[in-house]
C-alpha cells in the first residue's frame, strides 16, 4: 500500500478534477505485475492503467489501491468492473471515496463478485494525499496551501518595494515543485501588477505540467498586455472579481482567453473568499497554491480557509518599515488567532522551509 500511495503522489497537480490514485498489482510469489497512477487530466484511472500494464498476469492478483475504485459510468467504464473482469483475487483499499457516486459502492461491488476486499489500510495517509479532493466533495472548496517567502521578521519587500530576491535559487526551485503538485497557483492583483508573473512551473527535467493560474482582482485591473494574458495557451487563466465589475475590462480579458468569474463582494468590496473558492472548486480545482500577496493571505486566514502553510525564511531582516507577508485582518485577542501545527522543518540552501497544517 505504501507503494500505491507513492504512485498516487505522482499524479498530484496533474489529475484534476479527479483524485490522484495509485494502484499496485501483486501476483504469484509476491511479484509486482502491474503499477498505475491517475494519468494527466484524470484519465485513464490508476486501476485500468495498472491492469493494462499487467495484461494476463493480473488474473489471480491482489490489487492495492489508494482510493476506492469508481463504480459509475462516466467518460470511462467503472474501475470496479475492470478489476472484476481482469480476475483479481483480492483487493486492499486504503480509504473509501467520499464522492456520492461511489462512497462504498465500489467496495460493495467487489465483494458481491466474491473478491475479498479489505478497507482502511493507511487510511489517514491516503486521506492526507487526497485532502483537496475530499474537501471538494465535502465542502465544495479546494485545499488551500499558503506559500510565503519572507525575511526572518516576516517581510516580503522593503518600504520601496524591493523584493527580488529575498530567498535563494534553491528555495525558488522548491516553489516550482510546489506548483507542480497543485492544480492551480493564485495571487492577488497587487502581486500581479507589481511582478507581472507567469506563475508557470519551470523545472529542468520535469514534464510540462501547467497549473491553472488565478488572480483575485476586485476591480479588474489586470492588463490584457500582462504575461498571464499572453500565456493562456500554456494553461488556463482565471480572474476572480466582484459582482458588477467593469464590463469592458471583463471583455478585454475574455478576448485574451481568460475566464472571468464574478462573486459576491464583502464589506471591503473584495470577492468573498468562501464564495470565490466554491467557484474555483466548481471549475475543477482541488489543490490551490496561494503565493501572495499580504491582503489575499489575510483574507484567507480571516475566513479560516488556509489548510497548509509553506513558509520559506531567508537569513536576513528588513525591519518594521518593510512590507509584511500578511496584512492586518482584525485579530485583537490571541484566542481568535488561527492556529497551525508544524509538520516539517527543512534547510533549503541558505533558507529554511517550515511546513504547517491547520
CORPE-V920806 format. One record per run of one state. SS is the DSSP state (a for helix, b for strand, c for the rest). FROM is the first residue (numbers start at 0). TO is the last residue. If there is no record, write none. Layout:
ss-><SS & SS>
from-><FROM & FROM>
to-><TO & TO>
This chain:
ss-><c & a & c & b & c & a & c & b & c & a & c & a & c & b & c & a & c & b & c & a & c & b & c & a & c & a & c & b & c & b & c & a & c & b & a & c & b & c & a & c & a & c & b & c & a & c & b & c & b & c & b & c & a & c & b & c & a & c & b & c & b & c & a & c & b & c & b & c>
from-><0 & 1 & 10 & 21 & 26 & 27 & 30 & 31 & 37 & 39 & 42 & 45 & 58 & 61 & 65 & 78 & 86 & 89 & 93 & 104 & 112 & 115 & 119 & 122 & 129 & 130 & 139 & 142 & 150 & 154 & 157 & 168 & 180 & 183 & 188 & 195 & 211 & 216 & 226 & 230 & 231 & 234 & 236 & 242 & 246 & 255 & 258 & 263 & 264 & 265 & 270 & 271 & 272 & 283 & 286 & 290 & 293 & 302 & 307 & 313 & 322 & 324 & 333 & 336 & 340 & 348 & 350 & 357>
to-><0 & 9 & 20 & 25 & 26 & 29 & 30 & 36 & 38 & 41 & 44 & 57 & 60 & 64 & 77 & 85 & 88 & 92 & 103 & 111 & 114 & 118 & 121 & 128 & 129 & 138 & 141 & 149 & 153 & 156 & 167 & 179 & 182 & 187 & 194 & 210 & 215 & 225 & 229 & 230 & 233 & 235 & 241 & 245 & 254 & 257 & 262 & 263 & 264 & 269 & 270 & 271 & 282 & 285 & 289 & 292 & 301 & 306 & 312 & 321 & 323 & 332 & 335 & 339 & 347 & 349 & 356 & 357>
